[in-house]
Every structure is written in C-alpha cells, then in structure tokens.
Amino acid sequence: MDIVLSGIRSTGKLHLGNYFGALRNFIRMQDENRCYFFIADLHSLTTHPDPKSLHENVKNVLIDYLAAGLDPEKSVIYVQSDVKEVIELYLYLNMHAYLGELAKTVSFKEKARKQPKNVNAGLFTYPTLMAADILVHRADKVPVGKDQEQHLEMTRRFARRFNNLYGLEYFKEPVAYNFGEELVKIPGLDGSGKMGKSEGNAIYLSDTPKEIEKKVKRALTDSGPTEFNSEKPDYIENLFTLLRVVSAPEVVEHYENQWNRCEIRYGDLKKQLAEDIIKVTSPIRERVIELSGNEPYLRKVAKEGAEKARESAAATLADVREIMGFKSF
C-alpha cells in the first residue's frame, strides 16, 4: 500500500482544473492506498489573503473535497496549518535549499511578474513548503497537474540532498501519479495559461448551470479556420482540451472533424461543452449545497483529520530531529 499525498490552496472554491488535475485521481486512489489530502492555507499566505475570508475559503475547499468524493473514512483530510510539524520541516528544508535553484522555478518567476509589489520570501520558498507537505508523511506518490512537475522534481532533489548530507536513505523520492495517463493541465476560458481563481478564468465545481453556460459562451474564439487540417490557435486548443476531459470520444472526434474541414461552428461547440461540464458538476454541486449546512460534520472531519495527520507527521519529525542532531537535555 503506497502513501499518496496531494493538496490544493485554500483560495476559495475548487474548479475544473483542480478536479481533473489532481482531485479526480485522488478519489480513485482511496480504496487501495493510504491517502493524505490537505487544504493548503499556509501556501495561500503568499498572496496576503483577507483574514476575514481565509477561514471561509478553507471551509469552501473542505466542502468541495467531500462533495467531489473524498471520503474521510478512507482518506486523511486535514487543514495544513493544523499540522505544526509541516512548518518545522519547512524550516529545516530551507536550510538545505539554495538561492539559485529557488530563483529558477517557473512558478516563482510567473508569480513575481504578476505581483511585483509582493515578491515575498514565502513566495520564493514555496517549493520547500510544498516539499515539506509531501516529505512529512514520506509519501510515495503525488497526483499533480503538469504545472507542478517542477516542484515535485525539487522535492525529490531535497529528499536526495537530505539523505546524502546525513548519510542514510531516510526520505523517499516521491513520483507523480496519474494512472499512466499524461498529466493534465486544464486551461482557462480566456485563452491564457491554466485555469485558476486569480486568473479569473475558472469554472467552479459549485457553479450553477446558468453560470457555466454564461462562462463558456464568453470563451475566446475567432472566425474559424480557413485551411483544411490547420493547427489550432492556443485559445481554440483550450476549448478542445476541455472537451476531451468532459465529453465522450465520439463528440470530440465530431468537432475535430468539423475543424479539419473548416466547418466548425463555435456556438454549437460551446453549447455541447457547457452541457457536458454541467453533467460532470451537477452531482457535486448538489452535494455542496447539502454539506454547507452541516457545520458539526465539517468540524468533525477537520478535527479527526488533523489528529491523524499529526500522528504521521510527528513520527517523521522525531526521526528528522534525531538525524540532524537535535537532542533534549
């Protein structure tokens, strides 16, 4: 039985990128693996969220986790900041991380460009906090989207460095887990990059059918291809990427053929895409509504998840302190 870990930042509600990038895979793993799934409220601090909304965001993500199919009887579901050992391991890993390698991370460069007035140390050391999340449970596998591959490689590097420095094989080198499928990067509807809340281009799992239809209808398109079998612009390929993850293969093939014959009708494609997204998200949205009014159950899940996560993390930190030479008088 492998130890599997994944987490999503507590920046509000979960969207299709979260679901198809990691969450759907994690749901599949619950019956056969020892799974840890956390709400990354510490990671969210890099953008200085409003203190008044931080807890509400954590609650929303917890609800979405449960609504999407995570089972607290099968998986350990917890809030990152409830496990203090993560913060301690983060400190130790920072002592083994180097300026040059952190500065080269793609995510740091992108965030620094987007928020030039808030290039903080937490943003710079984001990869070591992510590594602490994974290594604190000595995870074997991490279901991640394509945009997180570099961070996972850095986690493996930090694990090797720790092992080499202290002369033993303690930390595992976790691998990306995707059921043999290509890692999915779900695009936004505005023709740019990945789907995300901060980009304002997301479809949320809790969106109503009308909201989904409205968002898909606004997706960037053009006048259509003028040559047979021509290459799609990125913003059109984005629509087809979404179609591939929510629609039946024959539907995708139909619109691919229409594109290649220069017969594509974007209105029809968008209508089909919206319908298929609604089919995927409607059962989740119904469960979100049900869970939102059950505060006692949410508190129970978070409390029990934190206790289980801390038990695992404390065992790791006890070993790490001993390996590094920390001893009590």
N, C-alpha and C positions, 0 to 999 in steps of 0.2 A: 504494500500500500504506500503510494507516494504522498509526500506532503506538498500540497498545492496552495499557493497564495496569490491573491490579487486584491486591488483596491481602487477606489475611484474618489477623486477630490470632492469635498463637500461644498460645491459651488452652486447648489440648488438641485433641481430635478435632473433625472437621468434622461439621456436622449438616445437616438438610434445608434450613434457612434459608440456609446458605452455598451449598449446591448449586443450589437454584432461584433464589436471589437474585443470584448472580454466576457461580459456577463453571461451570454448565452452558452459559451463554452464552460464556464464555471458551473452553471446549473447542471450540465451533463455530467460533471465530474463527481458530484456529491455522493453517489452511491458506491463509488469504487476507490475513493481517495480520502485522505484526511485533509480537509479543506479549511482554510482561513480566509475570510473576506472582510475587509475593513473599510471604514469611511474615513478618508484622508483629510481630517480637519486641520492638522498641522501643516500639510502641504498648501492648503488654501491661504495660509497667512502670508505667503509671498506676494499676494496682491492686496493685502490690507483690507480684508472684508469688513463690512459694518458689524460691530459687535452685536448689534440688535438682531441681525439676521443670521449670524453664524449658527446658533443652535437650531433655528428653523430650517436652515439648509441641511444640517445633519439629519434632522428628523425626516425631511423630504426624501433624502437618499436612502435612509433606512426603510422607509415605506416602499420606495421603488424597488429596492433589493427584494423585499419579501413578496411584493406584488408580482415581480418578474419570475419568481420561482425559487429563490434561495430559501432553504429550509433550516431553521436554527436547531432542529433535532438532528440534522445530518452534518451541518457546517458550523464553524465558529464564526459568528458575525459580531463585529465589535467596532467601537469608535477608537480611532488611532490615539487620541490624546488620553484615553483611559488606561493605556498601557505605557507607563512611565519608562519601562526598560527600553522602549524604542528610542527615546530621547537620549538615554545614556549610551546606547550603542552608536547612535548617530554621532555623538561627541568623539568616541573612540575612533570611528572610521574616518572622521575628519582629520585626525592626527596622521592618518596614513594616505590621505588624498592630496594630490599635488595641484598647484595653481594652474599649470599648463593644461593638464588633462580636463580639468573642470571648465576652463575657459573655452575649450574646443567643442563642447557639447552643443548640438544643434538647437535643442530646446532653450538653452540659456541665451544663445545669440538671438533667437526669434523673440523671446520674451523681453530681452533688453532693448530690442528695436521697437517693440510695441509699447513698452512702458519705460522710456528713457529717464523719467524723473523718479523711478522707483526700482533701480537696479540694486537690490539689497543682497546681503550675504546669504540669506535663506534661499534666494533665487539661484545664487551662484553654487551653493552646496546642495541643491535639490537632488542630484544623483546620489549623494551619500545618505540622505534621508530615505530615499527610495530603497537603497541597498540595505539600510537598517531594517526597514519594514520586512524585507524578504529574508535576510540572514538571521533575524532574531528568532524565527521559527525554523531555521535551517531547511528552507523549502527546497524541494527537488524541481518543481515546475511552476512556471508563472504564465498564465494566459494573458498575453499583452497584444495590443494593436501594433501595427507596423511602425508607428511613430515612437514607440517605446523600446524598440530593439536596441538602440544605442545605450539607453540607461541600463538595460538588462546586461549588456556586454560589460558595462562598467562595474556592475555588481559582481560579475564573475571575476573581473580583474581585482577588485577589492578583496574578494574571498581568497584568491591565489596569493595576493600580497601579504595578507594576514598570515596565512598558512606558511609561506616561505620565511617571513620575518621571524616567526616564533618556532619554526622547525617542526611542524606537525600538520597533519591533514585534519583540521577541525571543521572548517566551513565547507559545505558542498558548493559546487558551481551550478546554480540553477539554470534550467533551459526554458526557452519559450515553448508553450504548449498550445497546439492548435488543431489536434486531431488529424495531423497530416495534411491539413489544408494550408493554402497560402494565407499569411497573416493579412487580416482585413483592415484597411484604413477607410473609414466611412467619410465621404466628402460632405461638405455643406451645400446648401442650395444656392449660394451666391456666386458660385463659380470659382471659389478660392479654397485652398487648403482643406483641412479636416473639419468635420462638424464639431461645434463647441459653443458653449454658452457665451463666452467672451467675444466670440466672432459674430454672434447674433444670427447664426445661420442654421440653428438646430430645430429638429422635430423631437419633441419630448414624448416619453412613453405615456405620460398622462394627458397629452393634448386631446382635445375633442375632435371628432371627425371634421367639423367645420373649420377648426383651426388648422388641421392637417391639409385640407383641401385648399385653404387660403394660402398657406406657405408654399405648397407645391406649385400652385398656379403662378406664384411670383418668381419661380426659379428662372434663372438667366438662360435665355435661348437666343437663336438668331433666325435668319430667313431660311435656313436649311442648306444641305449640301448641293453643289452644282455639278459634281463629277461622281460617277459611279465608284463605289468602294473606296471613297476618300477617307482620310484619317479624321477622327472627330476632334474638335477643339476640346480643351480640358473641361470647360463648363458643360459641354454636352456629354462627355465621357462620365462626368459626375452623375448625371441623371441615369445613365446606363448602369453605373456601379450600384446605385441604389436599387434599380430594377432587378439586378442579379441577386441581391440578397433578400428581397421580399416577394418576388414573383416566380411563377412556375417557369421552367426552362423553355417551354414552347412559347410563352409570352415574350420572353427575352429574344428568342430566335425570330419571332414575328417582327419586332421592332428593329432588330439588327438588319433583317432583310429589307425592310422599308427604308432604312438609312442607306444601305448599299445601292438601292435602286433609285435613290433621290425622291422617294415618295413619302418621306416621314412627315407626319402631322403632329406637331408638338402638343397640340391641345389634346389629342387622343392619348398620346404617351403619358402626359401629366395626369389625365383622368384615371388611367389604368394604374399609374404609380400611386396616386393618392388612395385608390380603392384597396390596393394590396398592402399599403402601410397601415391603413385602418384595420384590416383583417388581423395583422400582427399585433397591433397595440390595443385594440378594444378590450380583450380579456384582461390585460394588465391594468388598463385604466379603471375598469370596474372593481378590481381588487384594491387599487389605490384608494378609491372612494370608501370602500369598506374598512380598510385599515386606518384611515385618517382619523376616525372617531374612536379608536381603541387605544387610548394612552396607556392604560395599565399593561397591555400586552407589549407595546413598544418598549416600555421601561424594563419589563422582564427580559426581553430579548437582549437589550443593550447590556444590562447588568450581568446576566449569565454569560454572555459572550465575552465581556471584559474579564471575568474571573477565569474562564478557560484560556483566553489568550495570555493573560499574565502568568498563569501556571507554566505554559510553554516558554514564554519569554524569560521568566525568572531563572529557569534551568539553564538557558543559554548564557545569560549574563553572569551567573555564578561561575560557569566554565571560563568565560572570557576574562573575568577579573583575575582568576587564578592563573590563566595562561600568561596574562600581561604582567603579573607580579603584584597585583593588589592584594594585600592581606590585612586582616583585622588584628588589632592588638588584644 
